[in-house]
């Protein structure tokens, strides 16, 4: 039996993806926990950037929102939100943008706007916020979400943030933007994007998960790497930090 939750697996796997990263643009929720875990483990010099205008945050506790005052204490700088987007994101100074999503397709395009027709949606979501800018302008993008057929869809109801568009060199034809999505971390495995087709490919399964189980939660025929890896489970130290320092109440871990 596993002694960790699926969310803890996602958080630990995401944090490890930041080992070679200097600057990350992070939102609230699972990305926030993962980035703070990375800062305490594999990336001690990681600079956390929050949309509210905080650069180089080193929060003493897990922030409750992007406007949480704890982000300011110990931060490298605090600037107006437009300055953050203009002088850091648009200037190409963000290594990784870390995003969540409501819908994603096989090429990593993201929807956080509506479920259903735009004019009469079944659900109206928060919208882009800075998501579209981050997806376009960060040097590369990490996405974290749970596997579900409602999330992994053949066709998005709305394209909020571009991934690799229709695949191939479609994104490159847009102009001089970032690489787009490179890694997608879920509760059952890790996906990367093929260098030529840009299609999402399952490259690593979490312990006790199967390809068939993943396929059940994906709305198209799954592409699987020839050499499928097994994701290493959270270490004792990663679990201690998550449970004792970052999220003792289990708000995000459970």
C-alpha positions as CSV (number, residue, x, y, z in Angstrom):
1,X,0.0,0.0,0.0
2,X,1.2,3.5,-0.8
3,X,1.9,5.8,2.2
4,X,1.3,8.9,0.1
5,X,-1.6,10.5,-1.8
6,X,-2.0,11.0,-5.5
7,X,-1.6,14.8,-4.9
8,X,1.6,14.3,-3.0
9,X,2.9,12.2,-5.9
10,X,2.0,15.0,-8.3
11,X,3.6,17.7,-6.1
12,X,6.9,15.7,-5.6
13,X,7.2,14.9,-9.3
14,X,6.5,18.5,-10.3
15,X,9.1,19.8,-7.8
16,X,11.8,17.6,-9.3
17,X,11.1,19.1,-12.8
18,X,12.4,22.4,-11.4
19,X,15.9,21.2,-10.4
20,X,17.6,23.2,-13.2
21,X,15.4,26.2,-13.0
22,X,16.3,29.7,-11.8
23,X,13.0,31.7,-12.2
24,X,9.5,30.3,-12.2
25,X,6.2,32.1,-12.6
26,X,3.8,30.4,-10.2
27,X,0.1,30.4,-9.4
28,X,-1.8,29.3,-6.4
29,X,-2.8,25.7,-5.7
30,X,-0.7,22.6,-6.6
31,X,1.9,24.6,-8.6
32,X,2.4,26.8,-5.6
33,X,3.1,23.8,-3.3
34,X,5.4,22.2,-5.8
35,X,7.5,25.3,-6.3
36,X,7.8,25.9,-2.6
37,X,8.9,22.2,-2.2
38,X,11.4,22.6,-5.0
39,X,12.8,25.7,-3.2
40,X,13.4,23.6,-0.1
41,X,14.9,20.6,-1.9
42,X,16.2,20.5,-5.5
43,X,16.3,24.2,-6.3
44,X,17.4,26.3,-3.2
45,X,18.1,29.3,-5.4
46,X,14.7,29.2,-7.2
47,X,13.2,32.6,-7.6
48,X,9.4,32.5,-7.3
49,X,7.4,35.1,-9.2
50,X,3.8,35.8,-8.4
51,X,1.3,37.6,-10.6
52,X,0.5,40.2,-8.0
53,X,3.9,41.8,-8.6
54,X,6.3,39.9,-6.3
55,X,9.7,38.7,-7.6
56,X,12.0,36.4,-5.7
57,X,9.4,35.5,-3.0
58,X,10.6,33.3,-0.2
59,X,7.3,32.8,1.8
60,X,7.7,31.5,5.4
61,X,4.4,29.6,4.9
62,X,2.3,28.5,2.0
63,X,0.5,31.6,0.5
64,X,-3.3,31.5,0.5
65,X,-3.5,33.6,-2.6
66,X,-1.4,35.7,-5.0
67,X,-2.2,38.7,-2.8
68,X,-1.1,37.0,0.5
69,X,1.1,39.5,2.4
70,X,3.5,36.6,3.3
71,X,4.9,36.8,-0.2
72,X,6.4,40.3,0.4
73,X,8.5,39.4,3.4
74,X,12.0,38.5,2.1
75,X,11.1,39.1,-1.6
76,X,13.8,40.4,-3.9
77,X,11.4,43.1,-5.2
78,X,7.7,44.1,-5.2
79,X,6.6,46.0,-8.3
80,X,3.2,47.0,-10.0
81,X,1.6,44.1,-11.9
82,X,2.1,45.8,-15.3
83,X,5.9,46.1,-14.6
84,X,6.1,42.5,-13.7
85,X,4.6,41.4,-17.0
86,X,6.5,44.0,-19.1
87,X,9.9,44.0,-17.5
88,X,10.2,40.3,-16.6
89,X,7.8,38.1,-18.6
90,X,7.8,40.1,-21.8
91,X,11.5,40.6,-21.6
92,X,12.1,36.8,-21.5
93,X,13.3,36.6,-18.0
94,X,11.0,33.8,-16.9
95,X,12.5,30.3,-17.3
96,X,9.3,28.3,-16.5
97,X,5.6,29.2,-16.3
98,X,3.7,26.8,-14.1
99,X,0.1,26.4,-15.0
100,X,-3.1,24.5,-14.0
101,X,-6.0,23.9,-16.4
102,X,-9.6,23.0,-16.7
103,X,-9.3,21.4,-20.2
104,X,-6.2,20.4,-22.2
105,X,-5.9,18.8,-25.7
106,X,-3.2,16.5,-27.1
107,X,-1.0,19.4,-28.2
108,X,-1.1,21.2,-24.8
109,X,-3.5,23.9,-25.6
110,X,-5.3,25.1,-22.5
111,X,-8.8,26.2,-21.6
112,X,-9.6,28.1,-18.4
113,X,-12.4,30.2,-19.8
114,X,-15.7,28.2,-20.3
115,X,-17.1,24.7,-20.4
116,X,-19.6,24.5,-23.2
117,X,-20.5,27.2,-25.8
118,X,-18.9,30.6,-25.1
119,X,-22.2,32.5,-25.4
120,X,-24.1,30.1,-23.2
121,X,-21.6,28.1,-21.2
122,X,-22.4,25.3,-18.8
123,X,-19.6,26.6,-16.5
124,X,-17.9,29.9,-16.6
125,X,-14.3,29.6,-15.4
126,X,-11.9,32.3,-14.1
127,X,-10.5,33.1,-17.5
128,X,-7.0,33.8,-18.6
129,X,-5.7,36.1,-16.0
130,X,-2.0,36.0,-16.9
131,X,-2.2,32.5,-18.2
132,X,-2.1,33.3,-21.9
133,X,0.9,35.7,-21.5
134,X,2.7,33.1,-19.4
135,X,2.0,30.3,-21.9
136,X,3.3,32.4,-24.8
137,X,6.3,34.2,-23.2
138,X,7.8,31.9,-20.5
139,X,10.8,30.0,-22.0
140,X,8.9,26.8,-21.3
141,X,5.7,25.8,-19.6
142,X,4.9,23.0,-17.0
143,X,1.3,22.0,-16.6
144,X,-0.1,20.1,-13.6
145,X,-3.6,18.6,-13.5
146,X,-5.5,15.4,-12.5
147,X,-6.4,13.0,-15.3
148,X,-10.0,13.0,-16.3
149,X,-12.0,12.7,-19.5
150,X,-13.6,16.0,-18.7
151,X,-10.1,17.6,-18.7
152,X,-8.3,15.6,-21.4
153,X,-10.5,16.3,-24.4
154,X,-10.2,15.9,-28.1
155,X,-11.3,19.5,-28.7
156,X,-11.3,22.4,-26.3
157,X,-14.5,24.4,-25.7
158,X,-12.3,27.5,-25.8
159,X,-8.6,28.1,-26.4
160,X,-7.4,30.3,-23.5
161,X,-3.7,29.7,-23.6
162,X,-1.9,28.3,-26.7
163,X,0.2,25.2,-26.4
164,X,1.5,23.7,-29.6
165,X,-1.7,24.7,-31.5
166,X,-2.2,22.1,-34.2
167,X,1.2,20.4,-33.7
168,X,4.3,20.3,-35.7
169,X,5.8,23.7,-36.4
170,X,2.5,25.6,-35.9
171,X,3.6,27.3,-32.8
172,X,7.0,28.3,-34.3
173,X,5.1,30.1,-37.1
174,X,3.6,32.4,-34.5
175,X,7.0,34.1,-34.1
176,X,9.6,34.5,-31.4
177,X,7.9,33.1,-28.4
178,X,8.7,30.5,-25.7
179,X,8.9,26.7,-26.3
180,X,5.4,26.2,-24.9
181,X,4.4,23.1,-22.8
182,X,7.3,20.7,-22.3
183,X,6.0,18.6,-19.3
184,X,2.6,17.7,-18.0
185,X,2.4,16.1,-14.5
186,X,-0.8,14.2,-13.5
187,X,-1.9,12.0,-10.7
188,X,-1.2,8.8,-12.8
189,X,1.9,9.7,-14.9
190,X,4.0,12.2,-16.6
191,X,3.6,13.4,-20.2
192,X,6.1,15.1,-22.5
193,X,5.6,16.5,-26.0
194,X,7.1,14.9,-29.0
195,X,9.9,17.0,-30.6
196,X,8.4,16.7,-34.1
197,X,4.7,16.2,-33.8
198,X,4.4,18.1,-30.5
199,X,1.8,15.5,-29.4
200,X,1.5,14.7,-25.7
201,X,3.3,11.4,-25.0
202,X,3.1,9.3,-21.8
203,X,6.7,8.9,-20.7
204,X,6.4,7.8,-17.0
205,X,3.8,5.9,-15.0
206,X,3.4,6.5,-11.3
207,X,3.6,3.4,-9.1
208,X,0.5,1.1,-9.2
209,X,-0.8,2.9,-12.3
210,X,-1.3,1.3,-15.7
211,X,-1.4,2.5,-19.3
212,X,-4.9,1.1,-19.7
213,X,-6.0,3.1,-16.6
214,X,-4.5,6.3,-18.1
215,X,-6.1,5.7,-21.4
216,X,-9.5,5.5,-19.8
217,X,-9.1,9.1,-18.6
218,X,-7.9,10.5,-22.0
219,X,-10.4,11.5,-24.8
220,X,-8.1,10.4,-27.7
221,X,-5.9,7.4,-28.5
222,X,-3.0,7.8,-26.1
223,X,0.6,8.0,-27.4
224,X,3.0,6.0,-25.2
225,X,6.8,6.2,-25.2
226,X,8.7,3.0,-26.3
227,X,10.6,3.0,-23.0
228,X,8.1,3.8,-20.4
229,X,9.6,4.8,-17.1
230,X,8.3,4.5,-13.5
231,X,8.1,7.7,-11.5
232,X,10.0,7.6,-8.2
233,X,7.6,7.9,-5.2
234,X,7.9,10.9,-2.9
235,X,10.9,10.5,-0.5
236,X,10.5,10.7,3.3
237,X,12.0,14.2,3.3
238,X,9.6,15.4,0.5
239,X,6.7,14.1,2.5
240,X,7.9,15.6,5.7
241,X,8.2,19.0,4.1
242,X,4.8,18.8,2.5
243,X,3.1,17.6,5.6
244,X,4.8,19.6,8.3
245,X,6.0,22.8,6.7
246,X,3.9,23.5,3.5
247,X,0.5,22.0,3.9
248,X,0.0,20.6,7.4
249,X,-3.8,20.9,7.1
250,X,-3.8,18.8,3.9
251,X,-5.7,21.4,1.9
252,X,-3.8,20.6,-1.3
253,X,-2.2,17.2,-0.5
254,X,-5.4,15.1,-0.1
